[in-house]
Amino acid sequence: MSIYNDGSRELQDRFDSRRLADRLEDRIVRSSLSADQQAFLSSVDCFFLATADAQGRPSCSYKGGDPGFLRALDETTIAFPNYDGNGMFLSLGNALVNPEVGLLILDFEKAERMRIHGTASVDPDDPLLSTFEGAQLVVRVAVREVFPNCPRYIHRRTLVEPSAFVPREGCETPVPDWKRSPLANDVLPAGDPAAG
């Protein structure tokens, strides 16, 4: 089954890139993660998650954590935690009603990127939950396609400092100021640390 749809083919034909697209699909798109790709996943501290709701309306979210928060469980399964956020659950809510997801994984310092397409499952009782400090639930993705992506337009960036809000063992996670503001302080979930 091709990763391309009729729209892809229309544009490939318009710009005479069908031969190139077919070569790339044949040579670099795989259905499982290599050892190098698994190592790359465990080294990054962020990725972008694309989802769509039941009507096909898209959403894209940034997911960040310490290196290792995105894990390859094996050649065809990855997992990541969901940490406390704004409570909207746009992306993960989408995954519950339309489990097809895309991940764009970037290393801004090394100018490397990889794409993963797959099927997500969201489980607040996943056995991995206890291995992710401060996680609300765990998302697993069954990999359908994985491939490196051309890095030439990646702007090189250097990490200034990791987020203090990423849950870490032995550290108290600070409460974000916005949760104590009038925007949110009177409607916080039960047990939210900001409510205290």
FIKE-811191 format. One record per residue (C-alpha): x, y, z; residue number from 1. Coordinates in nm, 4 decimals. Example, Ala and Ser with C-alpha at 12.3 -4.5 7.8 and 13.67 -1.06 7.14 Angstrom:
<recs>
     east    north       up pos
   1.2300  -0.4500   0.7800   1
   1.3670  -0.1060   0.7140   2
</recs>
This chain:
<recs>
     east    north       up pos
   0.0000   0.0000   0.0000   1
   0.1439   0.3354  -0.1018   2
   0.1869   0.6313   0.1319   3
   0.0669   0.8526  -0.1546   4
  -0.2925   0.9508  -0.2254   5
  -0.4587   1.0998  -0.5316   6
  -0.3664   1.4503  -0.4171   7
  -0.0013   1.3521  -0.3756   8
  -0.0001   1.1980  -0.7223   9
  -0.1648   1.5034  -0.8784  10
   0.1067   1.7310  -0.7417  11
   0.3859   1.4853  -0.8206  12
   0.2677   1.4779  -1.1813  13
   0.2351   1.8554  -1.1966  14
   0.5925   1.9034  -1.0745  15
   0.7350   1.5913  -1.2463  16
   0.8415   1.4338  -0.9161  17
   0.6538   1.1011  -0.9361  18
   0.9706   0.9066  -1.0255  19
   1.1591   1.0625  -0.7357  20
   0.8673   1.0061  -0.4963  21
   0.8421   0.6413  -0.6000  22
   1.2166   0.5925  -0.5529  23
   1.2050   0.7470  -0.2057  24
   0.9058   0.5391  -0.1035  25
   1.0800   0.2247  -0.2277  26
   1.4175   0.2970  -0.0660  27
   1.3521   0.4764   0.2642  28
   0.9937   0.4101   0.3804  29
   0.9810   0.1101   0.6110  30
   0.7208  -0.0546   0.8321  31
   0.9567  -0.1078   1.1248  32
   1.2191   0.0863   1.3151  33
   1.5871   0.0108   1.2641  34
   1.8212   0.0037   1.5626  35
   1.9524   0.3487   1.4619  36
   1.5981   0.4874   1.4417  37
   1.5160   0.3438   1.7831  38
   1.8267   0.5096   1.9262  39
   1.7318   0.8395   1.7619  40
   1.3849   0.8260   1.9206  41
   1.5281   0.7764   2.2678  42
   1.7690   1.0687   2.2242  43
   1.5183   1.3447   2.1458  44
   1.3445   1.5740   2.3932  45
   1.0493   1.6739   2.1752  46
   0.8321   1.5850   1.8796  47
   0.5182   1.7060   1.7047  48
   0.2043   1.4935   1.7054  49
  -0.0520   1.5268   1.4257  50
  -0.4036   1.3938   1.4783  51
  -0.7480   1.4454   1.3295  52
  -1.0914   1.4215   1.4852  53
  -1.3724   1.1951   1.3624  54
  -1.4618   1.4513   1.0923  55
  -1.1016   1.4762   0.9722  56
  -1.0318   1.8180   1.1270  57
  -0.6605   1.8278   1.2117  58
  -0.4700   1.9242   1.5211  59
  -0.0970   1.9352   1.5830  60
   0.0665   1.9452   1.9236  61
   0.4149   1.9743   2.0641  62
   0.5205   1.7008   2.3044  63
   0.8282   1.7544   2.5185  64
   1.0126   1.5734   2.7936  65
   1.3567   1.4581   2.8891  66
   1.5430   1.2350   2.6419  67
   1.3945   0.8869   2.6729  68
   1.0347   1.0031   2.7156  69
   0.9711   0.8858   2.3573  70
   1.0505   0.5156   2.3505  71
   1.0725   0.2396   2.0963  72
   0.9313  -0.0649   2.2728  73
   1.0266  -0.2834   1.9779  74
   1.0651  -0.2490   1.6003  75
   0.6978  -0.1701   1.5455  76
   0.5758  -0.0013   1.8647  77
   0.6602   0.3312   2.0248  78
   0.5249   0.4861   2.3431  79
   0.5197   0.8238   2.5123  80
   0.3607   0.9723   2.8246  81
   0.1007   1.2432   2.8477  82
   0.1896   1.4903   3.1202  83
  -0.0427   1.7361   3.2926  84
  -0.1348   2.0123   3.0515  85
  -0.4215   2.2489   2.9902  86
  -0.6862   1.9766   3.0206  87
  -0.8171   2.0255   2.6670  88
  -0.6942   1.6837   2.5419  89
  -0.7320   1.7893   2.1782  90
  -0.4727   1.5542   2.0317  91
  -0.5331   1.2563   2.2548  92
  -0.9094   1.3041   2.2359  93
  -0.8702   1.2916   1.8600  94
  -0.6697   0.9701   1.8924  95
  -0.9572   0.8111   2.0829  96
  -1.2021   0.8769   1.7972  97
  -0.9552   0.8530   1.5068  98
  -0.6413   0.6616   1.6038  99
  -0.4417   0.7441   1.2889 100
  -0.1509   0.9699   1.3893 101
   0.1658   1.1199   1.2497 102
   0.4792   1.2110   1.4410 103
   0.7502   1.4498   1.3284 104
   1.0603   1.3924   1.5380 105
   1.3355   1.6551   1.5217 106
   1.6810   1.7048   1.6602 107
   1.7408   2.0754   1.6048 108
   2.1058   2.0612   1.7110 109
   2.2047   1.7788   1.4756 110
   1.9547   1.8769   1.2028 111
   1.7970   1.5316   1.1876 112
   1.4315   1.4446   1.1465 113
   1.2141   1.1395   1.1088 114
   0.8469   1.0806   1.0382 115
   0.6278   0.8061   1.1766 116
   0.2733   0.7224   1.0694 117
   0.0764   0.4760   1.2750 118
  -0.2210   0.3814   1.4852 119
  -0.2407   0.5098   1.8410 120
  -0.3936   0.3601   2.1506 121
  -0.4450   0.5644   2.4664 122
  -0.4494   0.3803   2.7984 123
  -0.4543   0.5444   3.1429 124
  -0.3822   0.1988   3.2913 125
  -0.0925   0.1043   3.0629 126
   0.1677  -0.1039   3.2504 127
   0.4321   0.1472   3.1381 128
   0.2623   0.4283   3.3306 129
   0.4793   0.3822   3.6395 130
   0.7966   0.4098   3.4285 131
   0.7141   0.7661   3.3205 132
   0.7495   1.0045   3.6152 133
   0.4422   1.2273   3.6456 134
   0.2524   1.0780   3.3514 135
  -0.1276   1.0870   3.3374 136
  -0.1491   0.8135   3.0770 137
   0.0539   0.6397   2.8092 138
   0.0081   0.6501   2.4345 139
   0.1338   0.3607   2.2233 140
   0.1686   0.3871   1.8478 141
   0.1765   0.0834   1.6193 142
   0.4170   0.1932   1.3468 143
   0.2854   0.1699   0.9921 144
   0.5500   0.3778   0.8139 145
   0.8756   0.5273   0.9288 146
   1.1204   0.7250   0.7226 147
   1.3906   0.9876   0.7538 148
   1.2994   1.3295   0.6225 149
   1.5212   1.5778   0.4394 150
   1.6859   1.8032   0.6998 151
   1.7862   2.0932   0.4763 152
   1.5235   2.3392   0.6045 153
   1.5755   2.2651   0.9732 154
   1.6943   2.5789   1.1499 155
   1.9824   2.4869   1.3769 156
   1.9015   2.5559   1.7398 157
   2.0761   2.4886   2.0670 158
   1.9007   2.3917   2.3876 159
   1.9240   2.6820   2.6305 160
   1.7695   2.4943   2.9201 161
   1.5266   2.2066   2.9619 162
   1.1782   2.2884   3.0829 163
   1.1460   2.2968   3.4614 164
   0.7903   2.1665   3.4182 165
   0.8900   1.8216   3.2872 166
   0.8228   1.5755   3.5711 167
   1.1468   1.4333   3.7116 168
   1.2008   1.1760   3.9820 169
   1.2999   1.3339   4.3108 170
   1.2016   1.6853   4.2025 171
   0.8860   1.8772   4.2756 172
   0.7321   1.9918   3.9491 173
   0.6501   2.3638   3.9670 174
   0.2969   2.4861   3.9078 175
   0.2576   2.7057   3.5990 176
   0.1446   3.0603   3.6777 177
  -0.1449   3.0463   3.4305 178
  -0.3163   2.7790   3.6412 179
  -0.3263   3.0208   3.9366 180
  -0.4675   3.3026   3.7243 181
  -0.8379   3.3981   3.7041 182
  -0.8471   3.2171   3.3696 183
  -0.8197   2.8780   3.5375 184
  -0.7938   2.8868   3.9185 185
  -1.1645   2.8324   3.9885 186
  -1.2144   2.5463   3.7374 187
  -0.9095   2.3282   3.7958 188
  -0.9499   1.9496   3.8120 189
  -0.9851   1.7954   4.1574 190
  -0.6434   1.7346   4.3085 191
  -0.4589   1.9732   4.0772 192
  -0.1490   2.1028   4.2625 193
  -0.2355   2.4586   4.1568 194
  -0.5614   2.4445   4.3507 195
  -0.3827   2.4218   4.6854 196
</recs>
